[in-house]
Amino acid sequence: MSLPRPVSDTLIELLKPVASELGERLGASAVNERYAEIEPSGSSALNQQIKKDPRWIKAQMRYLQRQQAREQQLIALAGAEEWAKEERVNRIKAQELRDKRAISRLCRDLMREFQSEAIRVKLSEIQTIWDRDNWFSNLSRQETEQILQQQQHRLLLLVAPAKISEDCPDSFRHNLNIELPAKLRAFLNQHYPQHGDVCPVQFYGDYFKKAISDIDVERLQSVLSPVPTAILYSDISDYEVNFHVGFWGIINQSVSLVAMQPWNWEEVYHQLEAQGKDEKLSLRIIRQIIVTIHKLLAAFLADLYYLNIDFTHEPQLFKLEAEFAQEWFSKDWAQPYIETLKEIQEQQRIVYKGEMRRLALREAKAKAERQRLEEAELKRREESEAASKRVKELAHKLKHQKWRCVYTLPGHLSFVNSLAISPDGKILASGSWDKTIKIWNLETAELIGTLTGHSDRVNSVAISYDGKMLVSGSSDETIKFWNLHSGDLLCTFPGHSMEVNSVAINPKRQVIASCGGADNTIKLWNLRSGELLRTLRGHSDNVNAVVFSPDGKILASGSSDATSKVWDVESGKLLRTLSGLNVGVNSVAIAPDGQILASVSNDYTIKLRNLHTGSLLRILNTNSGRGKGVTNLGTTEAVHILQNYVSRGESVAISRDGLTLVSGCDENTINIWNLQTGELLSALKGHSGTVYSVAIAPSGNLLASGSADQTIKIWRCD
């Protein structure tokens, strides 16, 4: 039997708008979330948190890969026999279902994990909420806490007792509030079990002790907001029924309240009576209709919620047409709800495909980046191996180089303690304690000229990077500028309060640096005008040496206070102090690549440091007896220590190719080192006094040494 057609049509018209309204209210937020970009404004923080979780991204990518593999398998089955194809297709579908359910479980697990803090806060607030609002005394606090403490993410569905007018038939007042929770529980346990894998629903039919209203739904949300919840409640007068739905979820936590148009049950009663049905049966049918509408709403809300959070969800309502097509009822009742779910499901699928495309693109980019990094690492290793091979080859070549003295240049009447070679490698300038500067032809050893004008010993000479100017610093407390080619004195200006120990010319700027004795300072001067630009203070004893980095941005200094300091040229700011040198620093040099600072100390060592970090890279030490303290630094500080005696080094220079370092010492020798390995390559002997200065020609195959024996020697590498 079935209901009269007018009754059935009335119910369809009654139910249809609710399906549309619930779909719009509760489905739109999640669909919009899925269309959102990575950082959408106003989007759910929780939903975005899940999407960004590495576990979720990994699962999505794995699902995408397995789905693509299944598509390929289905294509490959095109030519198979029907029985084999059907078996294989069923197996593929079963795999697809397992993968979807695994995604669903992960989604629910992540939601519960991310909501744990909000749940903890609510549990701590319950007492305050209960004390603040007397309405909560109608609820079970114990059940409320149990709901919050549930470890499984699920939809909570509550049905409240119907508010039934005293004017309603006894059949309603005596039976409806018994039938409604009992039949709804049986329905949900069968199709939406709480511990199921598909769309778990936790149902309470007796949570409310009495009928509720909209305000009560909003009150309850203040406690259960971290738990997605749907509440069904109704009120029945003597002629009509009002159905109500209250809802909040994870993605949209604000309360949604939806009410149906009132259903005139009395009119249906009269239609049934006209068909010859007695009062008892007619009222029973009406109660069944009310219960069935609750079932339909509960199923729709459950499927709608899980569609919103899980793109893999397949609504159970699609399989329940028979449930709503029993005696008295038409399957058309559920059709508007099924159509609404299908529409949202199609939107979800479109969005899901877009998400999968973005994920696939992201994975492709990540894969390309990984491949790029792997290729870069492979290239780096190959380059490192090639560089190591070149270093070994160069080390072998350098080790077998033979240096010989080709010229000995007499002429100075005292120590030769400063040398400079022009950028073209043709001119050598020498400064001496005899107060003169001599200019030599480096290739022929011919004396070009003698520059006089200083009234005390010349401690330092430097040639500008255009090869036109010579700068000298003297113990007469002055700095002099000379025309290198004519020998003319261009200008003189006072330098420091006692003596000028060292001068250096910036390779990139019109700046020179000088350091003095008693005043412990470094001064920066304009190369053209002689204007004092800045005074650098920080050393606590004589500053013995200064040198610019190849890019002209950094100045390094060495002092008798047992430190080297690194300065920013532009600002004059002290960048770092390199201590742990034990004794004074006599000479400093910077490698052509601007990475290594070499300093010569009175402890018979040459220390190589990273110019930018100050870390100690290597110690060149050829004296195990006179420099005992140095070898105890440990391998973390001193990467390499050479146990060959250097003696008290006075000067150091690095070749333009950065391969060799040359040092002079008081053993009357010039030591040549492999800068990359720290190996001592040669010890050139010939001077009869301490070697105070060394300089290497740009070609790398000529070097000059100045000594306390008042001579300069020119050495050539064959």
C-alpha positions as CSV (number, residue, x, y, z in Angstrom):
1,M,0.0,0.0,0.0
2,S,1.1,3.6,-0.4
3,L,0.0,7.0,0.7
4,P,-2.5,8.9,-1.3
5,R,-0.8,10.8,-4.1
6,P,-1.7,14.2,-2.8
7,V,-0.1,13.3,0.6
8,S,3.0,12.0,-1.0
9,D,3.3,15.1,-3.3
10,T,2.9,17.4,-0.3
11,L,5.7,15.7,1.5
12,I,8.0,15.9,-1.5
13,E,7.3,19.6,-1.8
14,L,7.9,20.0,1.9
15,L,11.2,18.1,1.9
16,K,12.8,19.4,-1.3
17,P,13.6,23.0,-0.1
18,V,15.3,21.7,3.0
19,A,17.6,19.5,0.9
20,S,18.6,22.6,-1.1
21,E,19.0,24.9,1.9
22,L,21.1,22.4,3.9
23,G,23.2,21.8,0.8
24,E,23.9,25.5,0.4
25,R,24.4,26.2,4.0
26,L,26.5,23.2,5.0
27,G,28.1,22.2,1.7
28,A,29.3,25.5,0.4
29,S,32.0,26.1,3.0
30,A,33.8,22.9,2.3
31,V,33.6,23.2,-1.5
32,N,34.9,26.8,-1.3
33,E,37.7,25.5,0.9
34,R,38.8,23.1,-1.8
35,Y,38.8,25.8,-4.5
36,A,40.9,28.0,-2.3
37,E,44.6,28.5,-2.9
38,I,47.4,27.6,-0.5
39,E,46.8,30.6,1.7
40,P,43.2,31.8,1.2
41,S,41.8,34.6,3.2
42,G,39.2,33.6,5.7
43,S,39.7,29.9,5.1
44,S,39.5,27.3,7.8
45,A,42.8,27.1,9.6
46,L,42.2,23.4,10.4
47,N,41.4,22.5,6.8
48,Q,44.6,24.3,5.7
49,Q,46.6,22.6,8.5
50,I,45.5,19.2,7.2
51,K,46.3,20.1,3.6
52,K,49.8,21.2,4.6
53,D,50.5,18.2,6.7
54,P,53.3,16.1,5.2
55,R,51.4,12.9,6.0
56,W,48.3,14.1,4.1
57,I,50.3,15.3,1.1
58,K,52.2,12.0,1.0
59,A,49.0,10.0,1.2
60,Q,47.4,12.1,-1.5
61,M,50.4,11.6,-3.8
62,R,50.5,7.9,-3.1
63,Y,46.7,7.7,-3.9
64,L,47.3,9.7,-7.1
65,Q,50.1,7.4,-8.2
66,R,48.1,4.2,-7.4
67,Q,45.1,5.6,-9.2
68,Q,47.1,6.4,-12.3
69,A,48.5,2.8,-12.1
70,R,45.0,1.4,-11.9
71,E,44.0,3.5,-14.9
72,Q,46.9,2.0,-16.9
73,Q,45.9,-1.5,-15.8
74,L,42.3,-0.9,-17.0
75,I,43.6,0.3,-20.4
76,A,45.8,-2.9,-20.6
77,L,42.7,-5.1,-20.0
78,A,41.0,-3.9,-23.2
79,G,42.0,-7.0,-25.1
80,A,41.5,-9.6,-22.3
81,E,38.8,-12.2,-22.3
82,E,35.6,-11.2,-20.6
83,W,35.8,-13.6,-17.6
84,A,39.4,-12.5,-16.9
85,K,38.6,-8.8,-17.4
86,E,35.7,-8.9,-15.0
87,E,37.8,-10.6,-12.3
88,R,40.6,-8.1,-12.8
89,V,38.3,-5.1,-12.9
90,N,36.6,-6.2,-9.6
91,R,40.0,-6.6,-8.0
92,I,41.0,-3.1,-9.2
93,K,37.8,-1.6,-7.8
94,A,38.4,-3.3,-4.5
95,Q,41.9,-1.8,-4.4
96,E,40.4,1.6,-5.2
97,L,37.9,1.2,-2.3
98,R,40.6,0.2,0.2
99,D,42.7,3.2,-0.8
100,K,39.8,5.6,-0.5
101,R,38.9,4.3,3.0
102,A,42.6,4.6,4.0
103,I,42.5,8.3,2.9
104,S,39.2,8.7,4.9
105,R,40.7,7.3,8.0
106,L,43.8,9.5,7.7
107,C,41.6,12.6,7.3
108,R,39.6,11.8,10.4
109,D,42.7,10.9,12.4
110,L,44.4,14.2,11.4
111,M,41.3,16.2,12.3
112,R,41.1,14.6,15.7
113,E,44.8,15.2,16.3
114,F,44.6,18.9,15.2
115,Q,41.5,19.5,17.4
116,S,43.0,17.9,20.5
117,E,44.1,21.3,21.9
118,A,40.6,22.9,21.4
119,I,39.1,19.8,23.1
120,R,41.5,20.1,26.0
121,V,40.5,23.7,26.5
122,K,36.8,22.9,26.4
123,L,37.2,20.2,29.0
124,S,38.9,22.7,31.3
125,E,36.1,25.2,30.7
126,I,33.1,22.9,31.4
127,Q,32.7,23.7,35.1
128,T,32.6,27.4,34.3
129,I,30.1,27.0,31.6
130,W,27.9,24.7,33.7
131,D,27.9,27.2,36.5
132,R,27.2,30.2,34.3
133,D,24.0,28.8,32.6
134,N,21.4,26.8,34.5
135,W,20.1,25.2,31.2
136,F,23.1,22.9,31.2
137,S,21.7,21.2,34.4
138,N,19.3,19.5,32.0
139,L,22.2,17.7,30.3
140,S,24.5,15.0,31.5
141,R,27.9,16.5,32.2
142,Q,29.4,13.0,32.3
143,E,28.1,12.2,28.8
144,T,29.3,15.7,27.6
145,E,32.9,15.0,28.8
146,Q,32.8,11.5,27.2
147,I,31.7,13.0,23.9
148,L,34.7,15.4,24.0
149,Q,37.1,12.7,25.1
150,Q,36.3,10.4,22.2
151,Q,39.5,9.5,20.4
152,Q,37.7,8.8,17.0
153,H,36.8,11.7,14.8
154,R,33.1,11.3,13.9
155,L,29.8,13.2,13.4
156,L,27.8,13.6,16.6
157,L,24.1,13.4,16.0
158,L,21.6,14.3,18.7
159,V,17.8,14.0,18.6
160,A,15.8,15.9,21.1
161,P,12.4,14.8,22.5
162,A,9.6,16.3,20.3
163,K,7.8,19.2,22.0
164,I,4.2,17.9,21.8
165,S,1.2,20.0,22.5
166,E,-1.3,18.9,25.1
167,D,-4.0,19.1,22.4
168,C,-2.3,16.4,20.3
169,P,-3.7,12.9,20.3
170,D,-2.5,10.5,23.1
171,S,-1.0,8.4,20.4
172,F,1.6,11.1,19.8
173,R,2.3,12.0,23.4
174,H,2.6,8.4,24.5
175,N,4.5,6.8,21.6
176,L,6.4,9.3,19.4
177,N,9.3,10.1,21.9
178,I,9.7,6.3,22.4
179,E,9.7,5.4,18.7
180,L,11.8,8.3,17.4
181,P,15.2,7.7,19.3
182,A,14.8,3.9,19.1
183,K,14.2,3.7,15.4
184,L,16.7,6.4,14.6
185,R,19.3,4.5,16.6
186,A,18.6,1.3,14.8
187,F,18.8,3.0,11.4
188,L,22.1,4.7,12.2
189,N,23.7,1.7,13.7
190,Q,22.9,-0.3,10.5
191,H,24.0,2.3,7.9
192,Y,26.3,4.8,9.8
193,P,27.8,2.8,12.6
194,Q,30.0,4.8,15.0
195,H,33.0,2.4,14.6
196,G,32.6,2.0,10.9
197,D,35.2,2.9,8.3
198,V,32.9,4.8,6.0
199,C,31.0,7.6,7.8
200,P,30.9,7.0,11.5
201,V,28.1,8.7,13.5
202,Q,27.9,8.8,17.2
203,F,24.2,8.9,18.1
204,Y,22.5,10.0,21.3
205,G,18.7,9.7,21.6
206,D,18.5,10.5,25.3
207,Y,21.1,13.3,25.7
208,F,18.4,16.0,26.1
209,K,16.0,15.5,29.0
210,K,13.3,17.7,27.5
211,A,12.5,19.5,24.3
212,I,14.9,22.2,23.1
213,S,14.8,25.4,21.0
214,D,17.2,27.3,18.8
215,I,18.8,29.1,21.7
216,D,19.6,25.8,23.3
217,V,21.4,24.7,20.2
218,E,23.5,27.8,20.3
219,R,24.2,27.2,24.0
220,L,25.3,23.7,23.4
221,Q,27.7,24.8,20.7
222,S,29.7,26.8,23.3
223,V,30.6,23.4,24.8
224,L,30.8,21.0,21.9
225,S,32.2,23.3,19.2
226,P,35.3,21.1,18.6
227,V,33.0,18.2,17.7
228,P,31.1,18.3,14.4
229,T,27.5,18.0,15.5
230,A,24.0,17.8,14.0
231,I,20.9,18.2,16.2
232,L,17.3,17.2,15.1
233,Y,14.4,18.7,17.1
234,S,10.7,19.3,16.4
235,D,7.6,20.6,17.9
236,I,4.1,19.3,17.2
237,S,0.9,21.3,17.6
238,D,-2.7,19.9,17.3
239,Y,-2.5,20.2,13.5
240,E,1.1,20.6,12.3
241,V,4.7,19.6,12.7
242,N,7.8,21.9,12.6
243,F,11.1,20.1,11.9
244,H,14.4,21.8,12.9
245,V,18.0,21.1,12.2
246,G,21.0,22.7,14.1
247,F,24.5,22.1,12.8
248,W,28.1,23.0,13.2
249,G,31.2,21.4,11.7
250,I,35.0,21.5,11.6
251,I,35.3,23.5,8.5
252,N,32.5,25.9,9.4
253,Q,32.1,26.1,13.2
254,S,29.4,28.7,13.3
255,V,25.9,27.4,14.1
256,S,23.5,26.8,11.2
257,L,19.8,26.7,12.0
258,V,17.4,25.4,9.4
259,A,13.6,24.9,9.7
260,M,11.2,23.2,7.3
261,Q,7.9,24.6,6.3
262,P,5.3,23.4,8.8
263,W,3.7,20.1,7.8
264,N,0.0,19.9,8.3
265,W,-0.3,16.4,9.7
266,E,-4.1,16.9,10.4
267,E,-4.8,17.3,6.7
268,V,-3.0,14.0,6.0
269,Y,-5.0,12.4,8.8
270,H,-8.2,13.4,7.1
271,Q,-7.0,12.1,3.8
272,L,-6.1,8.8,5.3
273,E,-9.5,8.7,7.1
274,A,-11.2,9.3,3.7
275,Q,-9.4,6.2,2.4
276,G,-11.1,4.2,5.1
277,K,-8.2,3.9,7.6
278,D,-9.1,4.0,11.2
279,E,-7.8,6.5,13.7
280,K,-5.2,4.2,15.3
281,L,-3.7,3.2,11.9
282,S,-3.8,6.8,10.6
283,L,-1.9,8.2,13.6
284,R,0.6,5.4,13.4
285,I,1.3,6.2,9.7
286,I,1.8,9.9,10.6
287,R,4.2,8.9,13.4
288,Q,6.1,6.7,10.9
289,I,6.3,9.6,8.5
290,I,7.8,11.8,11.2
291,V,10.3,9.2,12.1
292,T,11.2,8.6,8.5
293,I,11.8,12.3,7.9
294,H,14.2,12.2,10.8
295,K,16.0,9.2,9.3
296,L,16.2,11.0,5.9
297,L,17.6,14.2,7.5
298,A,20.1,12.2,9.6
299,A,21.4,10.3,6.6
300,F,21.6,13.4,4.5
301,L,23.4,15.3,7.2
302,A,25.9,12.5,7.8
303,D,26.7,12.1,4.1
304,L,26.8,15.9,3.6
305,Y,29.3,16.3,6.4
306,Y,31.6,13.5,5.1
307,L,31.4,14.8,1.6
308,N,32.6,18.1,2.9
309,I,35.7,16.8,4.5
310,D,36.5,13.8,2.3
311,F,36.6,13.8,-1.4
312,T,36.6,10.0,-1.5
313,H,33.3,9.6,0.4
314,E,30.5,7.8,-1.4
315,P,27.2,8.8,0.2
316,Q,25.3,5.9,1.9
317,L,22.0,7.6,1.0
318,F,22.5,6.5,-2.6
319,K,22.0,2.9,-1.3
320,L,19.0,3.6,0.9
321,E,16.2,4.2,-1.5
322,A,14.6,1.0,-0.4
323,E,14.7,2.2,3.2
324,F,12.4,5.1,2.2
325,A,10.2,3.0,-0.2
326,Q,8.6,0.8,2.4
327,E,4.9,0.5,2.9
328,W,3.1,3.9,2.8
329,F,6.2,5.7,1.5
330,S,7.6,6.6,-1.9
331,K,11.2,6.5,-2.9
332,D,10.7,10.0,-4.4
333,W,10.9,11.4,-0.9
334,A,14.7,10.9,-0.8
335,Q,15.3,12.0,-4.4
336,P,15.9,15.8,-3.7
337,Y,18.4,14.8,-1.1
338,I,20.2,12.4,-3.4
339,E,20.3,14.9,-6.2
340,T,21.7,17.6,-3.8
341,L,24.4,15.1,-2.7
342,K,25.2,14.2,-6.2
343,E,25.6,17.8,-7.2
344,I,28.0,18.5,-4.2
345,Q,29.8,15.2,-5.0
346,E,30.3,16.4,-8.6
347,Q,31.6,19.7,-7.3
348,Q,34.0,17.9,-5.0
349,R,35.2,15.7,-7.8
350,I,36.0,18.8,-10.0
351,V,37.8,20.4,-7.1
352,Y,39.6,17.2,-6.2
353,K,40.8,16.8,-9.8
354,G,42.1,20.4,-9.6
355,E,43.8,19.6,-6.3
356,M,45.3,16.5,-7.8
357,R,46.6,18.5,-10.7
358,R,48.2,21.0,-8.3
359,L,49.7,18.1,-6.3
360,A,50.9,16.4,-9.4
361,L,52.5,19.7,-10.6
362,R,54.0,20.3,-7.1
363,E,55.3,16.7,-7.1
364,A,56.7,17.2,-10.6
365,K,58.4,20.4,-9.5
366,A,59.7,18.7,-6.4
367,K,60.9,15.8,-8.4
368,A,62.6,18.1,-10.9
369,E,64.1,20.0,-8.0
370,R,65.4,16.7,-6.4
371,Q,66.8,15.7,-9.7
372,R,68.4,19.2,-10.1
373,L,69.9,18.9,-6.6
374,E,71.1,15.3,-7.4
375,E,72.7,16.5,-10.6
376,A,74.2,19.5,-8.8
377,E,75.5,17.2,-6.1
378,L,76.9,14.8,-8.8
379,K,78.4,17.8,-10.6
380,R,79.8,19.1,-7.3
381,R,81.4,15.7,-6.5
382,E,82.8,15.5,-10.1
383,E,84.1,19.0,-9.8
384,S,85.5,18.3,-6.3
385,E,87.2,15.1,-7.6
386,A,88.5,17.1,-10.6
387,A,89.7,19.9,-8.3
388,S,91.3,17.3,-6.0
389,K,93.0,15.7,-9.0
390,R,94.2,19.2,-10.2
391,V,95.4,19.9,-6.7
392,K,97.4,16.7,-6.7
393,E,98.7,17.4,-10.1
394,L,99.6,20.9,-9.2
395,A,101.1,19.7,-5.9
396,H,103.3,17.3,-7.9
397,K,104.2,20.1,-10.4
398,L,104.9,22.6,-7.6
399,K,106.9,20.0,-5.7
400,H,109.2,19.5,-8.6
401,Q,109.7,23.2,-9.5
402,K,113.2,24.3,-9.2
403,W,113.9,27.9,-8.0
404,R,117.3,29.5,-8.6
405,C,118.7,32.9,-7.8
406,V,119.3,34.8,-11.1
407,Y,120.3,38.2,-9.7
408,T,121.7,39.7,-6.5
409,L,121.1,43.4,-6.3
410,P,123.4,45.4,-4.0
411,G,122.9,49.1,-3.5
412,H,121.1,49.7,-0.3
413,L,123.3,50.6,2.7
414,S,121.0,48.9,5.4
415,F,118.3,46.4,5.8
416,V,115.9,45.9,2.9
417,N,112.6,45.5,4.7
418,S,109.9,46.2,2.1
419,L,109.4,45.2,-1.6
420,A,106.7,45.8,-4.1
421,I,106.3,44.6,-7.7
422,S,104.2,46.6,-10.3
423,P,101.0,45.0,-11.7
424,D,102.7,44.4,-15.1
425,G,105.6,42.6,-13.4
426,K,108.3,44.8,-14.9
427,I,109.3,47.1,-12.0
428,L,110.5,46.3,-8.4
429,A,110.5,48.9,-5.7
430,S,112.5,48.4,-2.5
431,G,112.4,50.3,0.8
432,S,115.4,50.3,3.2
433,W,116.5,51.4,6.6
434,D,119.0,53.6,4.7
435,K,116.0,56.1,4.2
436,T,115.9,55.5,0.4
437,I,113.6,53.7,-2.1
438,K,115.2,52.2,-5.1
439,I,113.4,51.4,-8.4
440,W,114.6,48.4,-10.4
441,N,114.0,46.7,-13.7
442,L,112.8,43.3,-12.5
443,E,113.7,41.5,-15.7
444,T,117.2,42.9,-16.1
445,A,118.0,43.8,-12.5
446,E,119.0,47.3,-13.7
447,L,118.7,50.1,-11.2
448,I,116.3,52.7,-12.6
449,G,116.5,55.3,-9.9
450,T,116.8,56.1,-6.2
451,L,114.1,58.1,-4.4
452,T,115.2,60.2,-1.5
453,G,113.2,62.4,0.8
454,H,112.4,60.4,3.9
455,S,114.5,61.4,6.9
456,D,114.3,58.0,8.6
457,R,114.1,54.4,7.6
458,V,111.5,53.4,4.9
459,N,109.3,50.6,6.4
460,S,106.8,50.0,3.6
461,V,106.3,50.6,-0.1
462,A,103.2,49.9,-2.2
463,I,102.5,50.4,-5.9
464,S,99.0,51.5,-7.1
465,Y,97.0,49.1,-9.2
466,D,97.3,51.2,-12.3
467,G,101.1,51.0,-11.9
468,K,101.5,54.8,-11.9
469,M,102.1,55.7,-8.3
470,L,104.3,54.6,-5.4
471,V,103.3,55.1,-1.8
472,S,105.9,54.8,1.0
473,G,105.7,54.9,4.8
474,S,108.6,55.8,7.0
475,S,109.7,56.1,10.6
476,D,109.9,59.8,10.0
477,E,106.1,59.7,10.7
478,T,105.2,60.6,7.1
479,I,103.6,59.0,4.0
480,K,104.9,60.1,0.6
481,F,103.4,59.8,-2.8
482,W,105.7,59.3,-5.8
483,N,105.4,59.1,-9.6
484,L,106.6,55.6,-10.1
485,H,108.0,56.3,-13.6
486,S,109.5,59.7,-13.2
487,G,110.5,59.4,-9.5
488,D,108.9,62.8,-8.8
489,L,107.7,63.4,-5.2
490,L,104.0,64.3,-5.6
491,C,103.0,65.1,-2.0
492,T,103.8,64.4,1.6
493,F,101.5,64.3,4.6
494,P,101.9,63.4,8.2
495,G,100.9,59.9,9.1
496,H,101.1,58.7,12.6
497,S,102.5,60.0,15.9
498,M,105.7,58.0,15.8
499,E,106.3,55.9,12.8
500,V,104.5,54.4,9.8
501,N,104.9,50.7,9.8
502,S,102.9,49.6,6.8
503,V,101.0,51.1,3.8
504,A,98.5,49.4,1.5
505,I,96.6,50.6,-1.6
506,N,93.0,49.6,-2.1
507,P,92.6,47.7,-5.5
508,K,89.1,49.1,-6.2
509,R,88.9,52.5,-4.6
510,Q,91.0,55.6,-4.3
511,V,92.0,54.7,-0.7
512,I,95.2,53.9,1.1
513,A,95.6,52.4,4.5
514,S,98.5,53.1,6.9
515,C,99.3,51.8,10.4
516,G,101.5,53.3,13.0
517,G,103.6,52.5,16.0
518,A,102.9,54.2,19.3
519,D,99.3,55.4,18.4
520,N,98.1,51.8,17.8
521,T,95.8,53.0,15.0
522,I,95.1,52.4,11.3
523,K,94.3,55.4,9.1
524,L,92.4,55.5,5.8
525,W,93.4,58.2,3.3
526,N,92.1,59.5,0.0
527,L,94.8,58.4,-2.5
528,R,94.4,61.5,-4.7
529,S,94.0,64.3,-2.2
530,G,95.7,62.9,0.9
531,E,92.6,63.7,3.0
532,L,92.2,61.6,6.1
533,L,89.0,59.7,5.7
534,R,88.8,57.6,8.9
535,T,90.9,56.4,11.9
536,L,90.4,52.8,13.0
537,R,91.0,52.1,16.7
538,G,90.9,48.7,18.4
539,H,94.4,47.4,18.7
540,S,96.2,47.8,22.0
541,D,99.8,47.7,20.7
542,N,101.8,48.6,17.6
543,V,100.0,47.8,14.3
544,N,102.6,46.2,12.1
545,A,100.9,45.4,8.9
546,V,97.8,46.1,6.8
547,V,96.4,44.6,3.6
548,F,93.2,45.0,1.5
549,S,91.1,42.1,0.1
550,P,91.1,41.8,-3.7
551,D,87.5,43.3,-3.9
552,G,88.6,46.3,-1.8
553,K,85.8,45.8,0.8
554,I,87.8,44.4,3.7
555,L,91.0,45.5,5.4
556,A,93.0,43.1,7.6
557,S,95.6,44.2,10.1
558,G,98.3,42.5,12.3
559,S,99.5,43.9,15.6
560,S,102.0,43.3,18.4
561,D,99.0,42.9,20.7
562,A,98.8,39.2,19.4
563,T,95.7,39.8,17.3
564,S,94.7,40.2,13.7
565,K,91.6,42.3,13.0
566,V,89.3,42.4,10.1
567,W,87.6,45.7,9.2
568,D,84.8,46.9,6.9
569,V,86.4,49.5,4.6
570,E,83.2,51.5,3.8
571,S,82.0,51.9,7.4
572,G,85.3,51.4,9.4
573,K,83.4,48.8,11.5
574,L,85.5,46.1,13.2
575,L,84.1,42.8,11.8
576,R,86.1,40.4,13.9
577,T,89.2,39.9,16.0
578,L,91.3,36.9,15.4
579,S,93.0,36.1,18.7
580,G,94.8,33.0,20.0
581,L,97.9,34.1,18.1
582,N,100.0,34.0,21.3
583,V,102.5,36.6,20.1
584,G,102.7,39.6,17.9
585,V,101.8,39.6,14.2
586,N,104.4,40.9,11.8
587,S,102.9,40.5,8.4
588,V,99.6,39.7,6.7
589,A,98.5,38.7,3.2
590,I,95.1,37.8,1.6
591,A,94.8,35.2,-1.1
592,P,93.6,36.3,-4.5
593,D,90.2,34.6,-4.1
594,G,89.6,36.7,-0.9
595,Q,89.0,33.6,1.3
596,I,92.2,33.1,3.1
597,L,94.1,35.4,5.5
598,A,97.7,34.5,6.2
599,S,99.4,36.0,9.2
600,V,103.1,35.7,10.3
601,S,103.7,35.7,14.0
602,N,106.6,35.8,16.4
603,D,105.9,32.3,17.5
604,Y,107.6,31.0,14.3
605,T,104.3,30.1,12.6
606,I,102.2,31.2,9.7
607,K,98.5,30.9,10.4
608,L,95.9,30.5,7.6
609,R,92.3,31.6,8.5
610,N,89.0,31.9,6.7
611,L,88.9,35.7,6.2
612,H,85.0,35.8,6.6
613,T,84.6,33.5,9.6
614,G,87.9,33.7,11.3
615,S,88.1,30.0,11.6
616,L,91.6,28.6,11.7
617,L,92.3,26.5,8.6
618,R,96.0,25.6,8.9
619,I,99.2,26.3,10.7
620,L,102.5,26.3,8.8
621,N,105.1,25.6,11.4
622,T,108.6,24.2,10.7
623,N,109.8,24.4,14.3
624,S,108.7,21.7,16.8
625,G,111.0,22.9,19.4
626,R,110.7,26.7,19.4
627,G,106.9,26.7,18.8
628,K,105.7,24.0,21.1
629,G,102.5,25.8,22.2
630,V,101.1,25.9,18.7
631,T,100.9,22.2,18.1
632,N,98.5,21.7,21.0
633,L,95.6,23.5,19.4
634,G,94.0,20.1,18.3
635,T,92.6,19.0,15.0
636,T,89.4,21.0,15.3
637,E,91.4,24.2,15.3
638,A,94.5,23.4,13.3
639,V,93.6,21.3,10.3
640,H,97.1,20.9,9.3
641,I,100.4,21.5,11.2
642,L,103.8,21.2,9.4
643,Q,106.6,20.2,11.7
644,N,109.4,21.9,9.7
645,Y,111.2,24.9,11.2
646,V,110.1,28.3,9.8
647,S,111.8,30.3,12.5
648,R,110.6,33.8,13.3
649,G,108.9,34.8,10.0
650,E,109.0,38.5,9.1
651,S,107.1,38.6,5.8
652,V,104.6,36.7,3.7
653,A,103.3,36.9,0.1
654,I,100.8,34.8,-1.9
655,S,101.0,34.2,-5.7
656,R,98.4,35.7,-7.9
657,D,97.2,32.1,-8.9
658,G,96.7,31.4,-5.2
659,L,98.8,28.2,-5.4
660,T,101.9,29.2,-3.5
661,L,102.8,31.1,-0.4
662,V,106.2,32.6,0.1
663,S,107.6,33.5,3.5
664,G,110.9,35.0,4.7
665,C,112.5,34.2,8.1
666,D,115.4,34.8,10.3
667,E,117.0,31.5,9.2
668,N,118.2,33.6,6.2
669,T,115.9,31.5,4.0
670,I,112.8,31.9,1.8
671,N,110.2,29.1,2.2
672,I,107.8,28.2,-0.5
673,W,104.6,26.5,0.5
674,N,101.7,24.8,-1.4
675,L,98.9,27.0,-0.1
676,Q,96.3,24.3,-0.8
677,T,98.0,21.4,1.0
678,G,100.3,23.2,3.4
679,E,103.3,21.3,2.1
680,L,106.7,22.9,2.3
681,L,107.9,22.8,-1.3
682,S,111.3,24.6,-1.2
683,A,113.6,26.4,1.2
684,L,115.7,28.9,-0.8
685,K,119.1,29.7,0.7
686,G,121.5,32.4,-0.3
687,H,121.0,35.4,2.0
688,S,123.4,35.9,4.8
689,G,120.9,37.7,7.0
690,T,117.2,37.6,8.0
691,V,114.8,37.8,5.1
692,Y,112.6,40.8,6.0
693,S,110.5,41.1,2.8
694,V,109.3,39.0,-0.1
695,A,107.2,39.7,-3.2
696,I,105.9,37.5,-6.0
697,A,105.6,38.7,-9.6
698,P,102.1,38.4,-11.2
699,S,103.5,35.7,-13.6
700,G,104.3,33.5,-10.5
701,N,107.7,32.4,-11.8
702,L,109.7,35.4,-10.3
703,L,110.0,36.4,-6.7
704,A,112.1,39.0,-4.9
705,S,113.5,38.8,-1.4
706,G,115.0,41.6,0.7
707,S,117.3,40.9,3.6
708,A,119.2,42.3,6.5
709,D,122.4,41.5,4.4
710,Q,121.4,44.8,2.5
711,T,120.8,42.9,-0.8
712,I,117.8,42.0,-2.9
713,K,117.8,38.6,-4.6
714,I,115.7,37.8,-7.7
715,W,114.6,34.1,-8.0
716,R,113.3,32.4,-11.0
717,C,111.3,29.2,-11.3
718,D,112.3,27.0,-14.2
